[in-house]
Amino acid sequence: MTNGWVDVRNADVVLVMGGNPAENHPCGFKWAVEAKRHRNAKLVVVDPRFTRTASVADVYAPIRPGTDIAFLNGIIRYALETGRYHEEYVRIHTAGPYIVGEKFAFDDGLFSGFDPEKGAYDKSAWAYEPDPKTNGYQVDRTMKHPRCTLQLLKKHVERYTPEMVERICGTPKEQFLKVAEVVTSTGNAERVGTIMYALGWTQHSVGVQMIRAAATLQLLLGNVGRPGGGVNAMRGHSNIQGATDIAGVFDNLPGYLATPESESVDLKEYLATVTPTTLNHQAWASMNYWSNYPKFMVSLLKSLYGDAATKENDWGYQWLPKIDGNYSWLYIYDDMYRGNSVRAGGTEPGPEGLLTFGFNPVGVGPNTSKIINALSKLKFLVVGDNYQIETATFWKAPKEYGGPDSSQIQTEVFQLPCSGFAETDGSFTNSARWLQWKWKALDPPGQAKTDQEVLARIFLAVRDLYRKEGGALPEAVLNVTWNYSTPASPDLGEVLKEINGKAVTDLKDKDGNLIRRAGQQLDGFGQLQDDGSTSCGCWIHSGVYTEAGNNAARRGTEDPTGLGMYPNWAFSWPANRRVLYNRASADAQGKPWDPTRPGIAWNGKLWVGDVPDIAPNSPPGQYGAFIQLPEGVGRLYAPSLNDGPFAEHYEATEAAIANPLHAKVTSSPVTVRFHSNKDVYGTRDQFPVVCTTYRLTEMYHYWTHHTNELNQLQPGFFIEIPEELAREKGIANGSRARVTSARGSIEGVAMVTRRLRQLTIDGQRVWHIGFPLHWGYEGDPNHVGPLANFLTPSAMDPNTWTPEFKTFLVRLEKAGAGVT
């Protein structure tokens, strides 16, 4: 999230796509309402359903699930065709002037460099044009060169006419043009707009490219880095942002450092692989702050291994796990189900045991039947949760889920009673990147333990076994630092101090002046070193717990800018910065584009306002606004993604129609699919209805059916069906309906509604339905329901490996009736 919840109030236009904040983020959505009340902002909602957010919108447009890229590319085309974009912003703050090499091409649905045997792209075909004079890359400041990224973007989106948007998305042309006109009204210095999205964008086989299309649009309009602007991800309750920050996925270490691959045999080779090279720009240089990678990594290793990490042993680099392929969660379950590792050519056994905490794979994972069958092949399963969730009792799942008979399952299951979020202190990191400390409301009941105590006890027991019995690479366990006052139940304040980082030895500046004594907390990541003199558990969080105390616990309401930045409320990573890329809120001379909403401004000596996203004393013209990127500017063109440098519309893995833009390449050619006998995919001739899933305000995910208060608010599972389709199928409101995909069937109460409508897609009638995903077969027996993901396919985005939950094909019928 580039800006934050409170900052939404500074917007002139709020575009909501891929989310329903009025219902799913009601406390945050109030800031969109504030923008409407106090700035007369226009709220624009594009969604398959007429949601609660849409009910208060100034403009609403329906859209077929999964076609958001076509819609966004249509707005980009409209902006470029009408000149309603911020040209000077594009010139100085984006890669619009960068010239792309001659190898780049796009033809009939494929970018250059595609290898059909590997099902992957050679991204070197998308490189910028080298400039031998500067040892950098060629640019054209006029942005007229046919291969500069702005012109290539214009060529790429020229197919996305309003007529084509209607043909793909089903959005009436007139309604699309209303949206395009309002959104592009911010393509200037005087106005600014924000985009808010959630899982409705991420959970697709092209989810990353949906967000990339939004980023491209916002860069084009000049809305990134400015108060009231940005691309804002509405993260889930209650700590999704914090989980990703601190290494929630297999290929990240804390702070988004790359997990080493097996080819990187030592730290030097690893750092050479992951540290980006600055791309010299003819206008100004990039700070390329990722050039500090060695400082971040060595400080992390010192945090992990303490005194055992020395220069002589590569700071303990060899003790870190290395990856030799994709270990995202669906790959793990695929290995589990097959009983062997696909990465090893089937020659190595699959996982024998699994520990899962705060996660319910049987409910959360796609293709539930495969997940249940995979778990049944384990030797042991450890589940840490405060309810008896479906994963803990997968062995007695109802027979319709297709699992083995319980008598055939040998998996030993251990259920560990963990505390709930109100039963422990600690910090949450919200959507706005704010680390906010919370205090325990009550103790866990009975023998329940906090997560940190459960994990600590497991670690200490494993360490004792290594001490007694040895094992493979014992240093990886025995050298881990564990210097907590209460080792079996670490104090989370101590953990936060460890995450912040400290001086291992006395720190001095270049003039020999003492900065920090050994053992003192660091002020921020700017003090990190690569010589072992600092330790830091997560560099982006450094500054959260300094010598001044726990900054996450601050609750100051001072607002010196008047823009709702509240710098003394909690801690916003990185560096307590409230708006990312805020150098782009000012022009080439450092003057704010809009003086009434200054992000930062150059006062002749320093950048003032928000914490500057640039060296505070760096004069205008020295560095570009996007200091993490090698280009130093925002990317209209993203040659690092696995599925193309420009966003392109592809149909979902289960495609409702042939792609009108390139029928031979209907779906993305690099989408990850699985191929076991449980991985079956439907086609429109068998499954003609498009289905999606969503959340409700009254629900709390898979705890819902365990909680009496929530059960009273939403007593049962339902299927939302358009009125016309319900009449066609003979389904009455309140009766029961059945939904079937290629993977199975579920039943529920029919909720017949006008919130969904028939769409005409490429001349064909297409219906879509939806249902919430909070139920399951555990909990109050009077309020159980089917698992929505029993119907969803195992298909994933090729960048993040996020499953495609939001668009799949089904058949709808009246329960008890024959197939229609």
N, C-alpha and C positions, 0 to 999 in steps of 0.2 A: 504494500500500500504506500503510494508515494507521498500522500498528504496527511490523511487522518480524518477521523469522524468530525471533530469540531470544525475543521476547515471547510467542510462542505457548505457551511453557512455563507461562505464568501463567494460562492459561485453565482453566475448569471444563468447558466443552463446546467441541469443535472440530467444526464442520460443514464438510465438504468436498463441494463441488458444482462441476461444470465444471472439474475438474482431477483429477489422479492423482499427487499429490506423492511417494508412496512410490516410484514408478517414474520420474517426470519431474523431481523435485526431491529426490533422496534425501538430500543433505546438509542441506537445510532441513527435511525431514520428521522428522528426529531430534527436533526440538523438540516436535512433536506427541506423539511417543513419550515424551519427558521429562514432558509434562503428564499423560499416562496413568500414568507410573510414580510421580511425586512428588505429584500432586494428585488422583489417582484420577479424572482427567478422562475424560469420555465422548467417544469418537470416533464421529461419525455420518457415513456416506458415502452419498450419493445419486448414482447413476451408471448409465448404460445397461449397463455391463459390471461383472462382479464382478472388480474390479481388485486389484492388489497392495495398494493402500490399503484397499480394502474387506475384504481378508483379515484385517486386524488391527483392524477396526472393532468397536465395541460394538453398533452398529445399522447395518444396510445396507438400503437400499431401492432397487429397480430403478426406472428412469424411461425413458420414451420420449425419444429425443434431441429437443431443441428445445422441451420443455414445462416448463422450469424455472420460468417465471413463474407458471404455474398452481400448481405445487407450493409456491413461496414465498408466493404470495398466500393459499394455503390455510393455511399456518402463521400468517400475519398475522391471518387471520380467527379461527383457533383462539385466538390470544393475546388478541384483543379480546373474543371471546365468553366466554372463561373468566376474564378479568381477569388473565391471566398476562403483564402488561406493566408497565413501570416508570413509573407514572403521573406521579410528581413530576418525574422526569427529562424526560418528554415535555412537561410544563407549562413548565419553566424552560429547557430546552436544545433544544427543537424548535419548529417553526412550527405545532405542534398547535393553539395558540390563534388563529392567524391566520384571518381570515374571508375567504372567496373571493367575488368578485363574482357577480352574478346571471346573467351571460352564460355562466358555466361550466355545461356539461351533458355527459352521456355517454349515448348511446342507440344500441343495436343495433350496437355495434362501432365507433362514431365519436364522438370528442370534438367539442365545439362548435368552430366556426370552420373546418371542413374545406371546402376549395375543390376540387371534383372535377376542374375543368379544369386547375388547377395541380398537383393531386396533393399538396397541402401544406396545413398548418394556419396560420390566422391566430392567433398565440399571444396576441394582446391579449385574446381571448375568455376567457383563463384567469387574468386579473389578479386580485390581491387587491382587497378592497373598500376604497376610499379613506376616510380619516378627515379631514374638513376641519378638525377641531379641532387636530390635531397635524401636519398636512401629511404624514401618513404613512398607515398602514393600520390598519383596525379589528381588534381582537383581543378574544377572550372568554377570560378567565383560567380560567373554569370548564370550558371546552372542551365546553359543552353546546349551543352555537349550531349549528343544523343545517347551516350552511355553513362552520363552522370546519374546518380541514383534517383534524383527527382524525375528526370525524363523517363528512366526505365520504369519507375513507379507509375507514371502517367500512362505509359504504353501498356503496362500490365493490367491496369484497372479499366481500360477503355471499353472492355467487353461488358462491364457491369453497369449497363444502362438501367434507367428506371424500369423499362420493360423486362429486362433480364432479371432484375431483382424480383419483380412480381412473378415471373415465370418460375424462379427457383424457390423463393421464400413464401409465395402465396400472399404477400402483402400487396394490397391494391396500390397501383402506381401513385394515385393522388395522395394516399396516406404516407407512402414512403417519401414523397417530395416534401410533405409538411415536416416530417422528421428531419430531413436533410437541411431544409431551410433554417429551422431553429438551431440545430447543432452547429452548422457552419456560421451562424451569426457571431460566434466567438472567435473566428479566425482573424483577429486583429488585436491591437494593443489595448483597446478600450474595454473589451469584454473578455470573459474567461469562463470556461465550462469544465465540468468534471464528469468522469465516467465511473459508475459503480457496478461491480460484477461480483459473482460468487460462483458456486459449483455448477450453475447452469452453463458456464463457459468452460470450466476446467475439466468436467467429466465427459469428454468427447475424445474420439480418436484424433481430432484436430484441435484439441483444447488449447494448446500453447499458441497455435497460430491464430485462434480467435483473439487471444489477449494481445498477440503481436499486431493484429490488425487494428485493435483499439489504440495501442501505443503509437502506431504509425499515424493514425488519424489525429491523435492529440499532439504529436510533434508537428504535424502539418499545420494544425490550427494554432500552434504556439501556446499550448495549454499545459505543458509539462514544466514543473519547477515553480509555477506561479501559485500564490494563494488562491484557493477556489478552483484549482485545476487538478491535473494528474489522472492517473489510472488507479483506481482504488479498489483493492480486493477486500471484500467483506468476509473476514475469517470466522471460523466457527467457534462456538463456545466449547471449552473456555480457554484453551491455550494452544490452538493450532499454530499460530505464528511462532510461539515460543518453542514448540516441538520442532518445527522446521529449522529454526535458528540454531538449535543445539544438537543437530544431527539426527533428524527423524527419518532419514532415508539412507540406503546402503552406500550410496556413492558420495555422501557428504560427511565430513568431519564437522565439529562445531565451528560456526562462523562461515559456513559454506566453503570451507577448504575441501579440496578434492581428496577422496579416499585413494591412497596409493594403489596403483595397478602393479601386477606382478612383474611387468617389464621394467619398472623403475627399481633397479637393484640397490640403489643407495639414495641418500638424501639429495646429493648433488644432482643426480639424474632426475629425481622427482621434481625438484625445484626448477630445473631447466625445462621440464615438460609443462608445468602448470603456470609458471610466471610469464605473463604476456609481454610481448615486445611493443614498445610505444610506436604508434604509426605517426610519423611526422606530418603535420598539417601546415600548409603554406601560410595560413592566417595566424594560428597560435598552436602551441604544443599541448599535448595531453599530460596531465599530472600522472595518469596511469597509476593510480594509487595501489593497484594490485602488484606493482613492482616491489611493494613491501611484503610480498608473500613470505620470504624467508623469515622475517621478524614474527609474523603471525604464527608460522608453523613451528619454529624453534621454541617460541614461548608456550605454545600448546604442548609440545613434547615435554618441556620442563614442568608444566602443570601436571601432566600425566605421570611422569616418572621421577620428578624431584632430583635429589642428589645423584641418583643412579644414571641420569641422563647427562652425558658429558660430550665434549667435542670429539674425544677419541672414539666413542662408540656411536657417533652420528646422532647424538642426542636421543638415543633409543629408537631411532627410526625403524630398525629391523624388527622391533617388538610389535609394531603396529600390524594389524591384519592387512593383507593385500587382497585385491579382487582380481579374478581372472575371467570375469564375464558379468552378466546381468543377474544380480541377486535381489531385485525388487520383489515385492511380496507375491505377486502372481506367479513369477518364475519359481519361487520357493514351493508354492503349493502344487505347481505343475510337477516339479521334481518329486514331491511327496506322493502325488497321485500315481506317477509312473513307477516310482520305486527306484529310480536311478537319475543321474544328472545328465541332462541334455548337453550341458557345456562340455562334459567329459566324453561326449559321444556315447553315452549310455553305459560307460564302463565303471562308473563309480556309483555307490549306493546313494539313494536320496536321503533326506533328513530322517533321523530316528527319533528325535525329540524336539519339542517346541515349547518356548516360554512366551506367553502372550499376556500383556498387562494393559488394562484400560482400553481394550480393543476386543471386538466381537467378530472374528473373521467369518463365522457362519452367517451372521446377519449382514456384515458390511461388504464381504467379498461378492463379486459377481458369480453367477453360475453356482448357486448354493450347493447343488447336488455334488458337484466336483469337489468343493471344499470339504463337505462331510465325508466323502469317500477318501479324500486325501488324508484327513485326520485319522481315519480308521486304520491307516497303515503305519502309524507311529508306534514306537514302544512306550513313550510317555508324553504327556501333555500337562503343562503347568498353566493354570489360569488364575490371574490375579484380578479380582474385581470385588465390588461390594454387593453384587447381586449374583444369583445363579443364572448366568446368561446361557444362551443357546450353545456357545462353543464348549462350555463345561459339560453339557449333556448331549453333545452331538450324537452320541451312541444310542440315544433313544429318540432321535428325530422321527416325526411321523413318517410312515412308510411312503407317502407320496413324494418325499424328497429323494427317494432312490438310494438311500444308504444301505449298507449291508445289514443283515440281521444282527442284532446286538450280540448274539451268541458267537458270532464269527469275529468280533472285534476284540483284539488283545491289548489295545491301548490302555495304559494305566493313567488315570486322570487325577491330578492334584488340584483342588480348588483352594486358593489362598484368600482369606477374607481381608481385603484391603480397605483402607479408609476412603470416604468420599471427600470431595473438594472442600466441604465445610468443616472437615475434621482434621485439617492440617493447615499450618501456615505456609508461607512461600510466596512466590511471585507468579502472576499471570502476565503474559505478553499479548496485548490485544491487537486488533487489526491495525491500529495506528502505530504499531511498533513501540507502544508504551509498556515498559516493565513496571507493573504496579504491585506493590507488596500487599498481601492480605493477611489477616490474623485469624487464627483458629476460633471457630464458634463453639465447638464442643469436642470432647474426646471420642475416639472411635469406640463403638460398643464391644463388649465381650472380649474375645481374643483377636479382634481385628487389629491390624497394624497399618501404619502409614506405608506408602510405597517405598520411601527411602529406607525404612527399617527392613522391609521384606527383601529388597534388593541388596542391602548391606549384609544381611545375615547370609544370603546365598553366596555373595562374594567372599565373605570371611570363611565360610565353610569350604568353598572351593580352594581358597588359598591355603587353608590348613591341610587339605588333601595333597596339594602340590608339595608342601613342606615335608609331609610324611612319606609320600609315595613317588614324588617326582612326576615327570610327564613331558610331553613334547613342548619345547620352547618354554620352560618354566619361568624365564625372565619376564615374559609378557604378563604374567600374573603376579609373580613375587615382587617385581619392581614398581608396581602401581602404588602411587602415594595414597595414603589413607590416614591423614593426620588430623582426624576429627576428634573433638573432645569426648564424644561418645561414639566409638567406632561402629557399634551395632545399630545405632539410630542417629545418623549424622544430623546436626542442626543445620537447617536450610539457610540460615544466615551465614554460617561458615562456608557453605557450598557457594553461595552467591559471592562472597569475598574471593573465593578461589576462581570463580568464573571471571570476575573483574580483573584479577591479576595483581601481582606485587613485584617489588624489586627483590631479586635474589641476592644481589650484592649492591653496594652503594652505586647509585647512578649519578653520573655527572654529564653536564652539557659539553659542547665542543671547546668551551673556554675553561673547563675544569671546575665549574661551579656545581656544588652538590644539588641534585634535583630530588632524589629520594634516598633515604637510608635503607639498608638491607632490611627486609621484612615489612616495609611500609607499603600501603596500598597505592596503586598507580592512579593517576588522574584520568587516563584515557589511553587509547591505542597508539597515540602519537609518541608515547614513551616506550613502546615495545622495541626490543633489540633482538638481533639474531646471534648474539654471542653467549647466550645462556645466562645473561644477567637479569632477565625478566621471565616471569611465568604468567600465563593467562589462559583460562579455560575456554574462552570464546571472545575473540578479539572485537567483534562488533558490539558486544555488551560491555566492553571495558569503559569505565566511568560510572557504572551503576552503583558501585560500593567503594568509595574513596576514603581517604583519611577523614573526610568530613562526615562520613556515616553512610547509612543505607539510603541512597537517593531514590530507590524505588518506593520508599515509604513517605516521600515528600507529598504534601498536600497544599502547597502554596497556590493561591488563586490570583496572583499578580498577572496582569496582561499588558505589558508595556507597549506592545505593538498595536493593541486593540483588535487584533485579528484572531484572537482565541488560541494563541500558541501556548500560553501558560507554562513558561519554561521551568517553573519550580513545582510543577505537578508531576510526580513520578520521574521516570527517566525514559527518554525516547532514543532508541538506538538509530543510527550511530551518533555518538558524541552529543546526545540530547538535542539533535536536529529534528525539527518538526516537519519540515518540507524538504524532501529529497530533490537534488539537482537545482537548488534554489538560485544558483548563479544565473540560470536561464530566466529568472524573473526580471532581469535587467538587460538593457541593450548593450551594444559593444562598448559604450563609454561608461557603463556601470550605473546608468539611470534607470529606475524602475519603469517597465512598460506602462504601468498604471500607478501614478503616485499615490492614489488613494488606497492601494493594496500592495505596498512594497514588501516583497519577500526579504531581500537584502538590497543594500545600496552602497556604493563606494563614496566615502566621505573625503577622499583625497589621501587618506592614510590607511584606512581599514574598511572592510566590509562590515556593515552594521545592520541589525534587525534580528532575524533568525540566526542560529549558529550557521555560519556560511559553509556551504558545500564546496569549498575551495580554500586554498591557503588564505587565512584572514588578511594578510598583508600583501597578497599578490595583486598587482594593479591590473585593471581591465586590459585585455589583449595579450596577457602572458599565457594563461591557460584556458582551455575550453571548459565548458560548464559541466560536462559529464566525466568527472575525474576518475571513475572506475574503468571506463572504456579506453582501449588503446587509441581509438580515433579522437578521443577528447570531446566528441559531439554525439548527439542522439542518433540512433540508427534508424533511418528510413528503410534500411536494407540490412538483413540480419544473416550474414553468411555462416554463422555458428550453429544454427538450428539444423536438426536432422532431416527435416521435411521441406526445406526450401527457404530461400532468403526473403521471399515475398509471401504473404498469406494468399492462399488460393482456395476456392471453394471445392471441397470434395464431399461426396455423400457419406453418410455414416457407413460403418462396416455392413450393417444390414440396411441396404439402400432402398428407399421408398420408390425411387425412380432412377432411370439412367441419367447421368450427369448431363444437363443441357449444354455445358461448356465443352465437354470432351467425353463422349459416351464410352470410348475405349478405356479410359482411365476414370471410372466412375468414383471409386473410393480412393483414399490416399494409398499410393503404392508402397509406403513404408510403415503403415499401421502394423502393430505387433498383434499377431493372431496365434492361438495355440491350436494344436492338432491332435490331441488325444481323442479317444472315442467319446469323451464327455463334452468335447468342444464342437458343438454343431451350430450352424448359423442358418437363419431363416431367409426366405426370399419372399418378394411381394405377392407372388401368385398364391402362396400358401398362407401368408400372414400380411393382410393388406392394410392394417391399421398401425399408425405410428404411436408409440407409447413413450412416456417419460415419467420420472419420479420426482418427488419434492418433499419438503418439510412443512410443518405447521407450527404456529406460535405455541399452541397448547402442548406440544410434544417435547420430550427430552430424549430423543433418539431411542436407543434400545433399553433405556430405563423406564420408558413410558408405561409399559404393561406390568411393571412391578410397583407402581406408585398409585395409591388410591385416588389422590387428588387429581392426578393427570388422567386417570381412567374415567373419572367423572366428567372431565372436560371433553374428552374424545373417547367414547366408550368402545369404538370398534373400527376395524379396517373398512375402507370404502374405495370404490372405483369411480372416478369422475368421468362422466360420459356426456357428450353434446346431445342436446334434445333431439335433433333430427336423426342422429345415428341410433339413439335409444328407441325412437319410434320405429325405425327401419328394422331393428332387431327384436322388437316386441318386449323391450325391457322397461319396466315401470320404475319410477323413483321409489327407493326403499325396498325393491325386490332384490334378488340375488343375481349376480352376473359372473361369468367365467371369462378369464383372460388367459390365453395360451400363447406361448412362444415356442421356438424350436426346442427349448430345454424343459418345458413343463407347463403346468396349469395351476392357477390359483383362483379362488372364489372370494367374493366379498359383496357387501351391500352396494347397490348402484346408487350413486348420487348424480342424478340427471341435472344438468346445469346449462346455462347460457354462457358460461365463462369460456367455453371452448367452442370453436366454430369450424364449419367445413371450409377448407381451402382448396382453391384450384391451382394445382401445381403442374406446370408444363402441359396444360390442357386436360389434366386428369383430376378427378375428384380424390382428395386425400383427407382422411379423418385422423384426428389424434385424440388420445385419451391419456389419463394420468392417475397416479395414486401415490399416497404418502408411504414412507418406508420405515415407520417406527415400530411395527409390531413383530411378533415372533411367537413361538410355541411355548416359551417359558413365562413365568409370572402368574398373575391372577388368572385362574382357569376360566373366569367369566369374561375376561378381556383379552384373550389370546387372538392371534390372527396370523395370516400367512406372511412369510418373508418375501418382500418385494423382489429381492435380488435372486430369487429362484429363477426369475425369467430373464435376467440380464446376461449379456454375452461376455466371454473372456476375450476382449479386444482392448488394446491400450494405445495411448498416445506415445509416439516414438521418442519423445523428449523426456517426459516425466513418468511414463509408464502408469498413467492414471487410467482406470477403466472407463469404458464408454457406457455409463449408467443412464445418460439422459436421452438417448435416442436408440430405440430398438423396435423391431417389428413384432406384432402380435395379431391374434385373431380374437374377436369379441363375440360372445354368444350369451344367450339367456341361460342361467344355470339350470341344469336338468334337461336342456334341449339338446338335440343332435347338432353336429357340426354344420355351420352355415357359411 
